[in-house]
Amino acid sequence: QSALTQPASVSGSPGQSITISCTGSSNDVASYNFVSWYQQHPGKAPKLVIFGVTNRPSGISNRFSGSKFGNRASLTISGLQADDEADYYCSSYRSGNTPYVFGTGTKVTVL
Amino acid sequence: EVQLVESGGGLVQPGGSLRLSCAASESTINRYWIYWVRQAPGKGLVWVSRIGYDGRSTDYADSVKGRFTISRDNGRNTVYLQMNSVRVEDTAVYYCLRGGANYQFDDWGQGTLVTVSS
């Protein structure tokens, strides 16, 4: 069950924009628009911030946006705030025996 | 938003068994697929299992297939994960999740910690 590939860490200053990548394969990210993103603060359960590649759930700031090109999905956080400091995971539907796969996770640091 | 509360975690010896429960705050959960995802200490998220609305459709990650069994009791708004023949590598926080139409995980419980150790 190989995970989607994310950078281990990304950092930025308050007010800046950062982008987190999520690289998959033809079995998942490239073939399905079922990519979602989750934010996890230390000691807390993850929270959905993007689903269906580009959609935000109710209550999620429009500073969070998602996109996809080929086998790579991306999460962009604009106007970076202190509370955005957290771990972020992508997830995708996948064809085959295991229908879901998560990314390796990215730690976002606000400088 | 559906509130999900996991219970049943704890310390278990290798080869032992444990049953996790996921109780929902409302009966609307019976319209959704429910999932279990786990996170080993300091590690990432890993999908474990899922169950369909009526309990007839189930899937498992290869790492737990044949050892774990997912089930649901819609009358009690509860989903279960029976864990048998547990291994040290099953040590993790187990989260119960409600699935959405785009294969996303909309609502998460607070998690329950399972520790497999002798």
Interface residues (C-beta under 8 A of the other chain):
Chain A: Q1 A3 Y32 N33 F34 S36 Y38 A45 P46 K47 L48 F51 G52 N55 P57 Y89 S91 Y93 N97 T98 P99 Y100 V101 F102 G103 T104 G105
Chain B: Y35 V37 G44 L45 V46 W47 R50 D59 A61 D62 S63 Y95 G100 N102 Y103 Q104 F105 D106 W108 G109 Q110 G111
